[in-house]
Amino acid sequence: MDKLQLADIKAAQQRICGHVHKTPVLSSSFLDKRLGHRFLFKAENLQKVGAFKARGAFNTLAWLKEQGQLPKRVVAYSSGNHAQSVAWACAQFNVQATILMPKGVSEVKAQATAGYGAEVVICADRMSAEARSAELAKQGAYLIPPYDHDQVICGQGTVTLEALSQVDAVDAIFTPCGGGGFLSGTTIAAKGINSAIKVFGAEPINANDAAQSLRSGNIVKLPASPDTIADGVKTLAVSERTFSYLKAADGILEIDEHAIIYWTQWLTHLLKVTIEPTAALSMAAACQWLTSQSSAKTVLLMLSGGNMDLATRHQIWQQDCLDDLPTL
């Protein structure tokens, strides 16, 4: 398997240009002053379908068309944002889509996926969804996995490529990590542009298979879907493909559930945008890293998405964290 390079990310950027949003980079003078560092937020919560995953899905189909291999039918499995993204991208290319989603998935994400024209099939759990999608792929559908695909990774890497063209020099980038596609793309793009930029993944302690994998040197698979409010990173394991790129990152920081809720509240309040709990992982990880730094840093934080159903929103806001001002 040939290693992806910065040139591959740039090619993806050309494919998706004009089809996805160039999302803004947000900031908060309150946070900068309060915490003594500069925080830059790449707002992929304002992307098509409300998440960065629109990039990877669209790039994959555009690449297939470029190769003269655009399929008639696509299948995908996902807990939410990838599902919506594949459904949306397929609609742009007039390709039929069947999306396998696990029981208990966010209702708003399931309804939005169907709203883009996809056939939604609810499965017993994540493993069942993956198994069923593999069966459909054997029957002729083209499988677009949420992270284990070169062109998905390249599409996700365009977030970093775009962000670094919008800001001055940054010291570190923080990206949520589920299956590792986003973090892989971030690492390839950032290190390709400037090897001195540090790149960190952010993962719930309750879903820390990637961190465990890096510590052990081998891929660790969780026995069951993890219990975390960050539903965008409920993957069971990274893939061999993404694991190879995660090794080039500077580490993965593990975040507890309180910190995820805490920063979901604060960032929603300070940035005046809706973010889903997965997006808050980046800020929690940055703060964890910054406590060990002896000088002021500029950090780029990936706000991965903004799709949140009412049940999750209630769970977030029933805890009052806003009286507890953030400090480092």
C-alpha positions in Angstrom: 0.0 0.0 0.0 1.6 3.3 -1.2 1.8 6.0 1.5 -0.4 9.0 0.9 1.5 12.3 0.6 0.6 16.0 0.7 0.2 15.9 -3.1 -2.7 13.5 -2.6 -4.4 15.9 -0.2 -4.0 18.8 -2.7 -5.5 16.7 -5.5 -8.5 16.0 -3.2 -8.8 19.7 -2.6 -9.1 20.4 -6.3 -11.8 17.8 -6.7 -14.0 19.1 -3.9 -13.5 22.8 -4.5 -16.8 24.5 -5.2 -18.8 21.5 -3.9 -18.1 21.9 -0.2 -17.9 25.0 2.0 -14.7 26.8 2.7 -15.4 26.9 6.4 -14.2 29.8 8.6 -11.7 29.8 11.4 -13.2 31.2 14.6 -11.6 32.6 17.7 -12.4 33.8 21.2 -10.6 36.8 22.8 -12.1 35.7 26.1 -10.4 32.3 25.8 -7.1 33.7 24.6 -6.9 36.2 27.4 -8.2 33.8 30.1 -5.9 30.9 29.2 -2.9 32.8 27.9 -2.7 31.1 24.5 -4.1 31.7 21.1 -7.0 29.3 20.1 -8.1 29.0 16.5 -11.2 26.9 15.7 -11.7 25.4 12.2 -15.5 25.4 12.0 -16.4 22.2 10.2 -19.6 22.2 12.1 -20.6 24.7 9.4 -19.7 22.4 6.6 -22.2 20.7 4.3 -24.3 18.2 6.3 -22.8 19.8 9.4 -19.5 17.8 9.5 -16.1 17.5 8.0 -17.0 14.0 6.6 -18.7 15.6 3.6 -15.2 16.2 2.2 -14.1 12.6 2.3 -17.4 11.2 0.9 -17.5 13.7 -2.0 -13.8 13.3 -2.8 -14.2 9.5 -3.0 -17.1 9.7 -5.5 -15.3 12.4 -7.5 -12.2 10.3 -7.6 -14.2 7.2 -8.8 -15.8 9.3 -11.5 -12.3 10.6 -12.5 -11.2 6.9 -12.8 -14.3 6.1 -14.9 -15.5 3.8 -12.1 -18.5 5.7 -10.7 -20.8 3.0 -9.2 -24.5 2.7 -9.6 -24.9 1.9 -5.9 -22.9 2.8 -2.8 -23.1 1.2 0.7 -21.8 2.6 4.0 -22.0 2.0 7.7 -21.9 4.8 10.2 -23.2 6.1 13.5 -24.2 9.4 12.0 -22.0 12.0 10.2 -20.5 9.7 7.7 -23.9 8.3 6.9 -25.3 11.8 6.1 -22.2 12.7 4.1 -22.3 9.6 1.9 -26.1 10.1 1.4 -25.5 13.7 0.4 -22.5 13.0 -1.8 -24.4 10.2 -3.6 -27.3 12.6 -4.3 -24.8 14.9 -6.0 -23.7 12.1 -8.3 -27.1 10.5 -8.8 -25.9 7.3 -7.2 -28.1 5.1 -5.0 -27.0 4.8 -1.4 -27.8 2.2 1.3 -26.6 3.2 4.8 -26.4 0.8 7.7 -26.7 2.4 11.1 -26.6 0.8 14.5 -29.6 0.8 16.8 -29.6 3.8 19.2 -28.0 6.1 16.7 -28.9 9.8 16.9 -32.4 10.1 15.5 -31.7 13.5 13.9 -28.7 12.0 12.0 -30.8 9.0 10.9 -33.6 11.2 9.6 -31.2 13.5 7.9 -29.5 10.6 6.1 -32.9 9.4 4.8 -33.7 13.0 3.9 -30.8 13.1 1.5 -32.4 10.2 -0.4 -30.5 7.2 1.1 -32.1 3.9 2.1 -31.4 3.6 5.9 -31.2 0.2 7.5 -31.0 0.0 11.3 -28.9 -2.8 12.6 -28.6 -4.3 16.1 -25.2 -2.8 16.7 -22.1 -1.4 15.0 -20.6 -4.9 14.3 -23.9 -6.0 12.6 -23.9 -2.8 10.5 -20.3 -3.5 9.3 -21.1 -7.1 8.5 -24.2 -6.3 6.6 -22.4 -3.6 4.6 -19.7 -6.1 3.7 -22.4 -8.5 2.4 -23.9 -5.8 0.2 -20.4 -4.9 -1.1 -20.0 -8.6 -2.2 -23.3 -8.2 -4.1 -21.9 -5.4 -6.2 -22.3 -2.2 -4.2 -19.3 0.1 -3.7 -18.4 0.3 0.0 -17.3 3.7 1.3 -16.0 3.1 4.8 -15.9 5.9 7.3 -12.1 6.0 7.5 -10.4 2.9 6.0 -10.1 4.3 2.4 -7.3 6.4 0.8 -9.7 8.9 -0.8 -11.7 9.3 2.4 -8.5 10.2 4.3 -7.4 12.6 1.5 -10.8 14.4 1.7 -10.5 14.7 5.4 -7.0 16.1 5.1 -8.3 19.0 3.1 -9.6 20.5 6.4 -6.0 21.0 7.5 -4.8 22.1 4.1 -7.5 24.8 4.0 -7.1 25.9 7.6 -3.4 26.4 7.3 -3.9 28.7 4.4 -6.3 30.8 6.5 -4.1 31.4 9.5 -0.6 32.3 10.5 1.9 29.7 11.9 0.5 27.3 14.5 2.4 25.3 17.0 0.0 22.4 17.3 -3.2 20.9 15.8 -5.8 18.9 17.7 -8.2 16.5 16.0 -10.9 14.1 17.3 -10.0 10.5 16.7 -12.5 7.7 16.1 -11.4 5.3 13.3 -8.5 7.6 12.6 -9.3 8.9 9.1 -9.5 12.6 10.2 -6.4 12.4 12.3 -4.6 10.5 9.4 -5.5 13.3 6.9 -4.6 16.0 9.5 -1.2 14.4 10.1 -0.3 13.9 6.4 -1.3 17.5 5.5 0.2 19.2 8.5 3.5 17.3 8.5 3.7 17.7 4.7 3.4 21.5 5.0 5.6 21.9 8.1 7.1 18.9 10.0 7.6 21.1 13.1 3.8 21.4 13.6 2.7 19.0 16.3 -0.4 16.9 15.6 -2.4 15.3 18.4 -5.5 13.2 18.4 -8.3 13.5 21.0 -10.2 10.5 22.2 -12.6 9.8 25.0 -11.1 7.7 27.8 -14.2 5.5 27.4 -13.4 4.9 23.7 -9.6 4.9 23.8 -8.8 2.1 21.4 -6.4 4.3 19.3 -4.5 5.4 22.4 -4.2 1.8 23.6 -3.1 0.8 20.2 -0.3 3.3 20.0 0.9 2.3 23.5 0.9 -1.4 22.7 2.2 -1.1 19.2 -0.7 -3.2 17.9 -4.3 -2.5 17.0 -6.6 -2.9 20.0 -10.2 -3.5 19.3 -12.9 -2.6 21.9 -15.2 -5.5 22.8 -18.4 -3.5 22.4 -19.6 0.0 21.4 -18.2 2.4 24.0 -20.2 4.4 26.4 -19.4 8.0 25.5 -21.5 11.1 24.8 -19.1 11.8 21.9 -21.1 9.6 19.4 -18.9 10.6 16.5 -16.0 8.5 17.8 -17.7 5.3 18.9 -15.6 3.1 16.6 -14.4 -0.2 17.8 -10.9 0.0 16.3 -8.7 1.9 13.9 -7.7 0.1 10.7 -4.2 -1.0 9.6 -4.3 1.8 7.1 -5.1 4.6 9.6 -2.9 3.1 12.3 0.1 3.5 10.0 -0.5 7.3 9.8 -1.4 7.7 13.5 2.1 6.5 14.4 3.4 9.7 12.7 1.2 11.9 14.9 2.6 13.3 18.2 0.2 11.4 20.4 -3.4 10.9 21.4 -4.8 12.6 24.5 -7.6 10.9 26.4 -10.5 12.9 27.6 -13.1 12.1 30.3 -16.8 12.6 29.9 -17.0 15.7 32.2 -14.4 17.5 30.1 -16.3 16.7 26.9 -19.5 18.1 28.3 -17.7 21.1 29.9 -16.1 22.2 26.6 -19.3 21.5 24.6 -21.0 24.1 26.8 -18.3 26.6 26.9 -17.5 26.6 23.1 -21.2 26.8 22.3 -21.4 29.8 24.5 -18.2 31.6 23.5 -18.2 30.9 19.8 -21.9 31.3 19.3 -22.2 28.2 17.2 -23.6 24.7 17.8 -21.0 22.0 18.2 -21.5 18.3 18.9 -19.7 16.7 21.8 -17.1 15.0 19.6 -15.9 18.5 18.5 -15.2 19.5 22.1 -12.6 16.8 22.3 -10.1 19.0 20.5 -10.4 21.8 23.0 -10.2 19.5 26.0 -7.0 17.8 24.5 -5.4 21.2 23.8 -5.9 22.3 27.3 -4.4 19.1 28.6 -1.3 19.6 26.5 -1.0 23.3 27.2 -0.7 22.7 31.0 2.8 21.2 30.2 3.9 24.1 28.0 6.2 26.9 29.4 5.4 29.5 26.8 2.4 30.9 24.9 1.3 28.7 22.0 -1.0 29.1 19.0 -3.2 26.0 18.6 -5.6 25.0 15.8 -8.6 23.0 16.9 -10.8 21.0 14.6 -14.5 21.4 15.4 -15.5 18.3 13.6 -19.3 18.7 13.5 -22.4 20.3 14.8 -25.1 17.7 14.6 -26.8 17.0 17.9 -30.2 15.6 18.7 -32.5 16.8 21.5 -31.6 13.9 23.9 -27.9 14.6 23.7 -28.5 18.4 24.0 -30.5 17.8 27.1 -27.8 15.6 28.6 -25.2 18.3 27.9 -27.2 21.2 29.3 -28.6 19.5 32.4 -25.2 20.0 33.9 -24.2 23.6 34.8 -20.6 24.1 33.8 -20.7 27.7 32.8 -20.2 29.0 36.3 -16.9 27.2 36.4 -14.6 29.5 34.4 -11.9 27.8 32.4 -8.3 28.3 33.6 -4.9 26.7 32.8 
